[in-house]
């Protein structure tokens, strides 16, 4: 799983006009998974199932 920042640089994630993160392949807004025991947040695409990790 790569980071959100790397996904944006590679073109796998795009921001729309309202600064929401979208999957470039599916053009779908990313969802969020918060695990209280883990550090960071996981952003995922509900259509294709790809995941990116956001730390911080």
N, CA, C, O and CB atoms as a CASP TS submission, in Angstrom:
PFRMAT TS
TARGET T0000
AUTHOR 0000-0000-0000
METHOD Language model
MODEL 1
PARENT N/A
ATOM      1  N   UNK     1       0.844  -1.159   0.000  1.00  0.00           N
ATOM      2  CA  UNK     1       0.000   0.000   0.000  1.00  0.00           C
ATOM      3  C   UNK     1       0.900   1.235   0.000  1.00  0.00           C
ATOM      4  O   UNK     1       1.777   1.366   0.854  1.00  0.00           O
ATOM      5  CB  UNK     1      -0.966  -0.010   1.216  1.00  0.00           C
ATOM      6  N   UNK     2       0.689   2.125  -0.940  1.00  0.00           N
ATOM      7  CA  UNK     2       1.503   3.332  -1.000  1.00  0.00           C
ATOM      8  C   UNK     2       0.790   4.477  -0.292  1.00  0.00           C
ATOM      9  O   UNK     2      -0.380   4.366   0.073  1.00  0.00           O
ATOM     10  CB  UNK     2       1.812   3.710  -2.462  1.00  0.00           C
ATOM     11  N   UNK     3       1.503   5.566  -0.105  1.00  0.00           N
ATOM     12  CA  UNK     3       0.932   6.698   0.605  1.00  0.00           C
ATOM     13  C   UNK     3       0.046   7.521  -0.337  1.00  0.00           C
ATOM     14  O   UNK     3       0.132   7.403  -1.559  1.00  0.00           O
ATOM     15  CB  UNK     3       2.050   7.577   1.207  1.00  0.00           C
ATOM     16  N   UNK     4      -0.794   8.343   0.259  1.00  0.00           N
ATOM     17  CA  UNK     4      -1.673   9.228  -0.516  1.00  0.00           C
ATOM     18  C   UNK     4      -0.834  10.185  -1.346  1.00  0.00           C
ATOM     19  O   UNK     4      -1.160  10.460  -2.501  1.00  0.00           O
ATOM     20  CB  UNK     4      -2.630  10.016   0.416  1.00  0.00           C
ATOM     21  N   UNK     5       0.232  10.687  -0.771  1.00  0.00           N
ATOM     22  CA  UNK     5       1.095  11.645  -1.474  1.00  0.00           C
ATOM     23  C   UNK     5       1.728  11.015  -2.720  1.00  0.00           C
ATOM     24  O   UNK     5       1.780  11.641  -3.778  1.00  0.00           O
ATOM     25  CB  UNK     5       2.196  12.163  -0.529  1.00  0.00           C
ATOM     26  N   UNK     6       2.215   9.755  -2.586  1.00  0.00           N
ATOM     27  CA  UNK     6       2.787   9.063  -3.745  1.00  0.00           C
ATOM     28  C   UNK     6       1.715   8.777  -4.790  1.00  0.00           C
ATOM     29  O   UNK     6       1.980   8.850  -5.990  1.00  0.00           O
ATOM     30  CB  UNK     6       3.463   7.752  -3.311  1.00  0.00           C
ATOM     31  N   UNK     7       0.504   8.451  -4.339  1.00  0.00           N
ATOM     32  CA  UNK     7      -0.601   8.216  -5.265  1.00  0.00           C
ATOM     33  C   UNK     7      -0.961   9.461  -6.065  1.00  0.00           C
ATOM     34  O   UNK     7      -1.305   9.372  -7.243  1.00  0.00           O
ATOM     35  CB  UNK     7      -1.816   7.730  -4.507  1.00  0.00           C
ATOM     36  N   UNK     8      -0.879  10.620  -5.420  1.00  0.00           N
ATOM     37  CA  UNK     8      -1.162  11.866  -6.136  1.00  0.00           C
ATOM     38  C   UNK     8      -0.067  12.180  -7.153  1.00  0.00           C
ATOM     39  O   UNK     8      -0.352  12.625  -8.265  1.00  0.00           O
ATOM     40  CB  UNK     8      -1.308  13.029  -5.145  1.00  0.00           C
ATOM     41  N   UNK     9       1.199  11.942  -6.761  1.00  0.00           N
ATOM     42  CA  UNK     9       2.307  12.195  -7.691  1.00  0.00           C
ATOM     43  C   UNK     9       2.279  11.268  -8.895  1.00  0.00           C
ATOM     44  O   UNK     9       2.632  11.676 -10.002  1.00  0.00           O
ATOM     45  CB  UNK     9       3.631  12.046  -6.973  1.00  0.00           C
ATOM     46  N   UNK    10       1.857  10.010  -8.686  1.00  0.00           N
ATOM     47  CA  UNK    10       1.835   9.048  -9.786  1.00  0.00           C
ATOM     48  C   UNK    10       0.591   9.190 -10.666  1.00  0.00           C
ATOM     49  O   UNK    10       0.526   8.608 -11.749  1.00  0.00           O
ATOM     50  CB  UNK    10       1.910   7.639  -9.235  1.00  0.00           C
ATOM     51  N   UNK    11      -0.402   9.968 -10.199  1.00  0.00           N
ATOM     52  CA  UNK    11      -1.606  10.170 -10.997  1.00  0.00           C
ATOM     53  C   UNK    11      -2.729   9.208 -10.677  1.00  0.00           C
ATOM     54  O   UNK    11      -3.753   9.214 -11.360  1.00  0.00           O
ATOM     55  CB  UNK    11      -1.274  10.057 -12.431  1.00  0.00           C
ATOM     56  N   UNK    12      -2.566   8.374  -9.649  1.00  0.00           N
ATOM     57  CA  UNK    12      -3.611   7.418  -9.272  1.00  0.00           C
ATOM     58  C   UNK    12      -4.721   8.093  -8.473  1.00  0.00           C
ATOM     59  O   UNK    12      -5.849   7.601  -8.431  1.00  0.00           O
ATOM     60  CB  UNK    12      -3.010   6.267  -8.461  1.00  0.00           C
ATOM     61  N   UNK    13      -4.395   9.235  -7.832  1.00  0.00           N
ATOM     62  CA  UNK    13      -5.365  10.001  -7.055  1.00  0.00           C
ATOM     63  C   UNK    13      -5.382  11.425  -7.597  1.00  0.00           C
ATOM     64  O   UNK    13      -4.336  11.998  -7.898  1.00  0.00           O
ATOM     65  CB  UNK    13      -5.020   9.979  -5.524  1.00  0.00           C
ATOM     66  N   UNK    14      -6.581  11.987  -7.717  1.00  0.00           N
ATOM     67  CA  UNK    14      -6.734  13.365  -8.168  1.00  0.00           C
ATOM     68  C   UNK    14      -7.612  14.121  -7.182  1.00  0.00           C
ATOM     69  O   UNK    14      -8.426  13.521  -6.481  1.00  0.00           O
ATOM     70  CB  UNK    14      -7.338  13.420  -9.596  1.00  0.00           C
ATOM     71  N   UNK    15      -7.445  15.439  -7.131  1.00  0.00           N
ATOM     72  CA  UNK    15      -8.325  16.280  -6.325  1.00  0.00           C
ATOM     73  C   UNK    15      -9.324  16.962  -7.246  1.00  0.00           C
ATOM     74  O   UNK    15      -8.977  17.379  -8.351  1.00  0.00           O
ATOM     75  CB  UNK    15      -7.513  17.330  -5.510  1.00  0.00           C
ATOM     76  N   UNK    16     -10.583  17.074  -6.781  1.00  0.00           N
ATOM     77  CA  UNK    16     -11.581  17.784  -7.578  1.00  0.00           C
ATOM     78  C   UNK    16     -11.576  19.261  -7.182  1.00  0.00           C
ATOM     79  O   UNK    16     -10.715  19.694  -6.416  1.00  0.00           O
ATOM     80  CB  UNK    16     -13.002  17.161  -7.384  1.00  0.00           C
ATOM     81  N   UNK    17     -12.523  20.027  -7.694  1.00  0.00           N
ATOM     82  CA  UNK    17     -12.544  21.470  -7.449  1.00  0.00           C
ATOM     83  C   UNK    17     -12.816  21.814  -5.987  1.00  0.00           C
ATOM     84  O   UNK    17     -12.532  22.932  -5.555  1.00  0.00           O
ATOM     85  CB  UNK    17     -13.590  22.123  -8.325  1.00  0.00           C
ATOM     86  N   UNK    18     -13.361  20.873  -5.224  1.00  0.00           N
ATOM     87  CA  UNK    18     -13.627  21.102  -3.806  1.00  0.00           C
ATOM     88  C   UNK    18     -12.580  20.461  -2.905  1.00  0.00           C
ATOM     89  O   UNK    18     -12.803  20.298  -1.705  1.00  0.00           O
ATOM     90  CB  UNK    18     -14.995  20.573  -3.448  1.00  0.00           C
ATOM     91  N   UNK    19     -11.410  20.089  -3.497  1.00  0.00           N
ATOM     92  CA  UNK    19     -10.274  19.501  -2.780  1.00  0.00           C
ATOM     93  C   UNK    19     -10.567  18.108  -2.207  1.00  0.00           C
ATOM     94  O   UNK    19      -9.884  17.674  -1.279  1.00  0.00           O
ATOM     95  CB  UNK    19      -9.857  20.423  -1.659  1.00  0.00           C
ATOM     96  N   UNK    20     -11.571  17.400  -2.745  1.00  0.00           N
ATOM     97  CA  UNK    20     -11.843  16.021  -2.330  1.00  0.00           C
ATOM     98  C   UNK    20     -10.944  15.096  -3.139  1.00  0.00           C
ATOM     99  O   UNK    20     -10.655  15.367  -4.305  1.00  0.00           O
ATOM    100  CB  UNK    20     -13.356  15.648  -2.527  1.00  0.00           C
ATOM    101  N   UNK    21     -10.498  13.996  -2.517  1.00  0.00           N
ATOM    102  CA  UNK    21      -9.638  13.037  -3.196  1.00  0.00           C
ATOM    103  C   UNK    21     -10.491  12.043  -3.969  1.00  0.00           C
ATOM    104  O   UNK    21     -11.446  11.485  -3.429  1.00  0.00           O
ATOM    105  CB  UNK    21      -8.725  12.304  -2.189  1.00  0.00           C
ATOM    106  N   UNK    22     -10.143  11.822  -5.241  1.00  0.00           N
ATOM    107  CA  UNK    22     -10.859  10.895  -6.111  1.00  0.00           C
ATOM    108  C   UNK    22      -9.891   9.901  -6.721  1.00  0.00           C
ATOM    109  O   UNK    22      -8.739  10.236  -6.998  1.00  0.00           O
ATOM    110  CB  UNK    22     -11.615  11.651  -7.213  1.00  0.00           C
ATOM    111  N   UNK    23     -10.359   8.676  -6.932  1.00  0.00           N
ATOM    112  CA  UNK    23      -9.592   7.667  -7.653  1.00  0.00           C
ATOM    113  C   UNK    23      -9.580   8.072  -9.130  1.00  0.00           C
ATOM    114  O   UNK    23     -10.639   8.283  -9.722  1.00  0.00           O
ATOM    115  CB  UNK    23     -10.202   6.219  -7.453  1.00  0.00           C
ATOM    116  N   UNK    24      -8.402   8.181  -9.722  1.00  0.00           N
ATOM    117  CA  UNK    24      -8.301   8.612 -11.121  1.00  0.00           C
ATOM    118  C   UNK    24      -8.846   7.548 -12.070  1.00  0.00           C
ATOM    119  O   UNK    24      -9.362   7.881 -13.137  1.00  0.00           O
ATOM    120  CB  UNK    24      -6.842   8.932 -11.477  1.00  0.00           C
ATOM    121  N   UNK    25      -8.741   6.291 -11.703  1.00  0.00           N
ATOM    122  CA  UNK    25      -9.196   5.196 -12.565  1.00  0.00           C
ATOM    123  C   UNK    25     -10.721   5.113 -12.608  1.00  0.00           C
ATOM    124  O   UNK    25     -11.303   4.936 -13.678  1.00  0.00           O
ATOM    125  CB  UNK    25      -8.615   3.865 -12.082  1.00  0.00           C
ATOM    126  N   UNK    26     -11.371   5.238 -11.446  1.00  0.00           N
ATOM    127  CA  UNK    26     -12.826   5.059 -11.355  1.00  0.00           C
ATOM    128  C   UNK    26     -13.587   6.384 -11.315  1.00  0.00           C
ATOM    129  O   UNK    26     -14.800   6.403 -11.522  1.00  0.00           O
ATOM    130  CB  UNK    26     -13.166   4.247 -10.123  1.00  0.00           C
ATOM    131  N   UNK    27     -12.885   7.496 -11.049  1.00  0.00           N
ATOM    132  CA  UNK    27     -13.491   8.817 -10.873  1.00  0.00           C
ATOM    133  C   UNK    27     -14.527   8.798  -9.747  1.00  0.00           C
ATOM    134  O   UNK    27     -15.612   9.366  -9.876  1.00  0.00           O
ATOM    135  CB  UNK    27     -14.144   9.287 -12.186  1.00  0.00           C
ATOM    136  N   UNK    28     -14.171   8.131  -8.631  1.00  0.00           N
ATOM    137  CA  UNK    28     -15.036   7.991  -7.467  1.00  0.00           C
ATOM    138  C   UNK    28     -14.343   8.608  -6.258  1.00  0.00           C
ATOM    139  O   UNK    28     -13.126   8.497  -6.112  1.00  0.00           O
ATOM    140  CB  UNK    28     -15.385   6.498  -7.204  1.00  0.00           C
ATOM    141  N   UNK    29     -15.115   9.256  -5.394  1.00  0.00           N
ATOM    142  CA  UNK    29     -14.547   9.848  -4.185  1.00  0.00           C
ATOM    143  C   UNK    29     -14.062   8.750  -3.246  1.00  0.00           C
ATOM    144  O   UNK    29     -14.730   7.731  -3.070  1.00  0.00           O
ATOM    145  CB  UNK    29     -15.585  10.747  -3.474  1.00  0.00           C
ATOM    146  N   UNK    30     -12.887   8.967  -2.641  1.00  0.00           N
ATOM    147  CA  UNK    30     -12.289   7.976  -1.749  1.00  0.00           C
ATOM    148  C   UNK    30     -12.978   7.975  -0.399  1.00  0.00           C
ATOM    149  O   UNK    30     -13.369   9.026   0.109  1.00  0.00           O
ATOM    150  CB  UNK    30     -10.797   8.243  -1.575  1.00  0.00           C
ATOM    151  N   UNK    31     -13.125   6.795   0.180  1.00  0.00           N
ATOM    152  CA  UNK    31     -13.652   6.635   1.521  1.00  0.00           C
ATOM    153  C   UNK    31     -12.513   6.601   2.521  1.00  0.00           C
ATOM    154  O   UNK    31     -11.343   6.586   2.138  1.00  0.00           O
ATOM    155  CB  UNK    31     -14.500   5.367   1.627  1.00  0.00           C
ATOM    156  N   UNK    32     -12.855   6.590   3.811  1.00  0.00           N
ATOM    157  CA  UNK    32     -11.859   6.617   4.875  1.00  0.00           C
ATOM    158  C   UNK    32     -12.105   5.486   5.863  1.00  0.00           C
ATOM    159  O   UNK    32     -13.239   5.234   6.273  1.00  0.00           O
ATOM    160  CB  UNK    32     -11.877   7.972   5.599  1.00  0.00           C
ATOM    161  N   UNK    33     -11.016   4.803   6.240  1.00  0.00           N
ATOM    162  CA  UNK    33     -11.062   3.795   7.298  1.00  0.00           C
ATOM    163  C   UNK    33     -10.146   4.282   8.414  1.00  0.00           C
ATOM    164  O   UNK    33      -8.965   4.541   8.180  1.00  0.00           O
ATOM    165  CB  UNK    33     -10.627   2.363   6.769  1.00  0.00           C
ATOM    166  N   UNK    34     -10.683   4.408   9.623  1.00  0.00           N
ATOM    167  CA  UNK    34      -9.882   4.801  10.782  1.00  0.00           C
ATOM    168  C   UNK    34      -9.795   3.635  11.735  1.00  0.00           C
ATOM    169  O   UNK    34     -10.807   3.196  12.281  1.00  0.00           O
ATOM    170  CB  UNK    34     -10.480   6.041  11.488  1.00  0.00           C
ATOM    171  N   UNK    35      -8.594   3.131  11.942  1.00  0.00           N
ATOM    172  CA  UNK    35      -8.353   2.079  12.916  1.00  0.00           C
ATOM    173  C   UNK    35      -7.768   2.748  14.154  1.00  0.00           C
ATOM    174  O   UNK    35      -6.672   3.302  14.078  1.00  0.00           O
ATOM    175  CB  UNK    35      -7.394   0.962  12.348  1.00  0.00           C
ATOM    176  N   UNK    36      -8.460   2.716  15.291  1.00  0.00           N
ATOM    177  CA  UNK    36      -7.955   3.412  16.477  1.00  0.00           C
ATOM    178  C   UNK    36      -6.636   2.859  17.006  1.00  0.00           C
ATOM    179  O   UNK    36      -5.910   3.570  17.702  1.00  0.00           O
ATOM    180  CB  UNK    36      -8.978   3.350  17.562  1.00  0.00           C
ATOM    181  N   UNK    37      -6.314   1.620  16.693  1.00  0.00           N
ATOM    182  CA  UNK    37      -5.064   1.024  17.176  1.00  0.00           C
ATOM    183  C   UNK    37      -3.882   1.284  16.253  1.00  0.00           C
ATOM    184  O   UNK    37      -2.736   1.055  16.641  1.00  0.00           O
ATOM    185  CB  UNK    37      -5.240  -0.462  17.350  1.00  0.00           C
ATOM    186  N   UNK    38      -4.140   1.758  15.038  1.00  0.00           N
ATOM    187  CA  UNK    38      -3.061   1.984  14.076  1.00  0.00           C
ATOM    188  C   UNK    38      -2.806   3.478  13.904  1.00  0.00           C
ATOM    189  O   UNK    38      -3.693   4.306  14.111  1.00  0.00           O
ATOM    190  CB  UNK    38      -3.401   1.340  12.717  1.00  0.00           C
ATOM    191  N   UNK    39      -1.586   3.796  13.524  1.00  0.00           N
ATOM    192  CA  UNK    39      -1.236   5.184  13.272  1.00  0.00           C
ATOM    193  C   UNK    39      -1.596   5.530  11.832  1.00  0.00           C
ATOM    194  O   UNK    39      -1.237   4.796  10.911  1.00  0.00           O
ATOM    195  CB  UNK    39       0.271   5.439  13.546  1.00  0.00           C
ATOM    196  N   UNK    40      -2.290   6.623  11.633  1.00  0.00           N
ATOM    197  CA  UNK    40      -2.644   7.058  10.287  1.00  0.00           C
ATOM    198  C   UNK    40      -4.046   6.655   9.906  1.00  0.00           C
ATOM    199  O   UNK    40      -4.788   6.072  10.697  1.00  0.00           O
ATOM    200  CB  UNK    40      -1.675   6.502   9.291  1.00  0.00           C
ATOM    201  N   UNK    41      -4.394   6.980   8.672  1.00  0.00           N
ATOM    202  CA  UNK    41      -5.719   6.736   8.115  1.00  0.00           C
ATOM    203  C   UNK    41      -5.557   6.030   6.783  1.00  0.00           C
ATOM    204  O   UNK    41      -4.600   6.296   6.056  1.00  0.00           O
ATOM    205  CB  UNK    41      -6.518   8.060   7.951  1.00  0.00           C
ATOM    206  N   UNK    42      -6.467   5.143   6.453  1.00  0.00           N
ATOM    207  CA  UNK    42      -6.436   4.460   5.161  1.00  0.00           C
ATOM    208  C   UNK    42      -7.544   5.043   4.301  1.00  0.00           C
ATOM    209  O   UNK    42      -8.708   5.057   4.701  1.00  0.00           O
ATOM    210  CB  UNK    42      -6.600   2.907   5.323  1.00  0.00           C
ATOM    211  N   UNK    43      -7.180   5.525   3.115  1.00  0.00           N
ATOM    212  CA  UNK    43      -8.147   6.013   2.138  1.00  0.00           C
ATOM    213  C   UNK    43      -8.333   4.913   1.104  1.00  0.00           C
ATOM    214  O   UNK    43      -7.351   4.319   0.659  1.00  0.00           O
ATOM    215  CB  UNK    43      -7.676   7.361   1.468  1.00  0.00           C
ATOM    216  N   UNK    44      -9.581   4.626   0.710  1.00  0.00           N
ATOM    217  CA  UNK    44      -9.840   3.526  -0.201  1.00  0.00           C
ATOM    218  C   UNK    44     -10.867   3.932  -1.251  1.00  0.00           C
ATOM    219  O   UNK    44     -11.677   4.834  -1.037  1.00  0.00           O
ATOM    220  CB  UNK    44     -10.320   2.295   0.567  1.00  0.00           C
ATOM    221  N   UNK    45     -10.815   3.248  -2.384  1.00  0.00           N
ATOM    222  CA  UNK    45     -11.782   3.446  -3.461  1.00  0.00           C
ATOM    223  C   UNK    45     -12.852   2.366  -3.324  1.00  0.00           C
ATOM    224  O   UNK    45     -12.530   1.179  -3.375  1.00  0.00           O
ATOM    225  CB  UNK    45     -11.092   3.393  -4.879  1.00  0.00           C
ATOM    226  N   UNK    46     -14.120   2.753  -3.152  1.00  0.00           N
ATOM    227  CA  UNK    46     -15.170   1.749  -3.011  1.00  0.00           C
ATOM    228  C   UNK    46     -15.437   0.960  -4.294  1.00  0.00           C
ATOM    229  O   UNK    46     -15.996  -0.135  -4.229  1.00  0.00           O
ATOM    230  CB  UNK    46     -16.438   2.413  -2.564  1.00  0.00           C
ATOM    231  N   UNK    47     -15.050   1.488  -5.454  1.00  0.00           N
ATOM    232  CA  UNK    47     -15.288   0.807  -6.730  1.00  0.00           C
ATOM    233  C   UNK    47     -14.250  -0.277  -7.006  1.00  0.00           C
ATOM    234  O   UNK    47     -14.609  -1.434  -7.229  1.00  0.00           O
ATOM    235  CB  UNK    47     -15.287   1.816  -7.868  1.00  0.00           C
ATOM    236  N   UNK    48     -12.953   0.088  -6.992  1.00  0.00           N
ATOM    237  CA  UNK    48     -11.911  -0.869  -7.385  1.00  0.00           C
ATOM    238  C   UNK    48     -11.187  -1.503  -6.200  1.00  0.00           C
ATOM    239  O   UNK    48     -10.467  -2.485  -6.382  1.00  0.00           O
ATOM    240  CB  UNK    48     -10.905  -0.185  -8.269  1.00  0.00           C
ATOM    241  N   UNK    49     -11.363  -0.956  -4.971  1.00  0.00           N
ATOM    242  CA  UNK    49     -10.767  -1.553  -3.793  1.00  0.00           C
ATOM    243  C   UNK    49      -9.318  -1.173  -3.528  1.00  0.00           C
ATOM    244  O   UNK    49      -8.717  -1.701  -2.592  1.00  0.00           O
ATOM    245  CB  UNK    49     -10.858  -3.000  -3.903  1.00  0.00           C
ATOM    246  N   UNK    50      -8.740  -0.281  -4.316  1.00  0.00           N
ATOM    247  CA  UNK    50      -7.364   0.149  -4.072  1.00  0.00           C
ATOM    248  C   UNK    50      -7.309   0.966  -2.791  1.00  0.00           C
ATOM    249  O   UNK    50      -8.280   1.637  -2.440  1.00  0.00           O
ATOM    250  CB  UNK    50      -6.817   0.971  -5.267  1.00  0.00           C
ATOM    251  N   UNK    51      -6.170   0.914  -2.084  1.00  0.00           N
ATOM    252  CA  UNK    51      -6.019   1.609  -0.818  1.00  0.00           C
ATOM    253  C   UNK    51      -4.734   2.414  -0.782  1.00  0.00           C
ATOM    254  O   UNK    51      -3.731   2.031  -1.383  1.00  0.00           O
ATOM    255  CB  UNK    51      -6.048   0.623   0.331  1.00  0.00           C
ATOM    256  N   UNK    52      -4.773   3.545  -0.064  1.00  0.00           N
ATOM    257  CA  UNK    52      -3.624   4.402   0.153  1.00  0.00           C
ATOM    258  C   UNK    52      -3.594   4.774   1.616  1.00  0.00           C
ATOM    259  O   UNK    52      -4.645   4.957   2.231  1.00  0.00           O
ATOM    260  CB  UNK    52      -3.671   5.664  -0.749  1.00  0.00           C
ATOM    261  N   UNK    53      -2.396   4.891   2.190  1.00  0.00           N
ATOM    262  CA  UNK    53      -2.272   5.202   3.601  1.00  0.00           C
ATOM    263  C   UNK    53      -1.873   6.661   3.783  1.00  0.00           C
ATOM    264  O   UNK    53      -0.993   7.175   3.093  1.00  0.00           O
ATOM    265  CB  UNK    53      -1.252   4.276   4.271  1.00  0.00           C
ATOM    266  N   UNK    54      -2.538   7.310   4.723  1.00  0.00           N
ATOM    267  CA  UNK    54      -2.220   8.697   5.050  1.00  0.00           C
ATOM    268  C   UNK    54      -1.711   8.710   6.485  1.00  0.00           C
ATOM    269  O   UNK    54      -2.421   8.310   7.408  1.00  0.00           O
ATOM    270  CB  UNK    54      -3.473   9.646   4.869  1.00  0.00           C
ATOM    271  N   UNK    55      -0.489   9.168   6.666  1.00  0.00           N
ATOM    272  CA  UNK    55       0.116   9.225   7.990  1.00  0.00           C
ATOM    273  C   UNK    55       0.151  10.676   8.436  1.00  0.00           C
ATOM    274  O   UNK    55       0.568  11.562   7.690  1.00  0.00           O
ATOM    275  CB  UNK    55       1.547   8.603   7.990  1.00  0.00           C
ATOM    276  N   UNK    56      -0.290  10.901   9.650  1.00  0.00           N
ATOM    277  CA  UNK    56      -0.228  12.250  10.189  1.00  0.00           C
ATOM    278  C   UNK    56      -1.529  12.843  10.532  1.00  0.00           C
ATOM    279  O   UNK    56      -1.585  13.982  10.996  1.00  0.00           O
ATOM    280  CB  UNK    56       0.427  13.115   9.265  1.00  0.00           C
TER
END
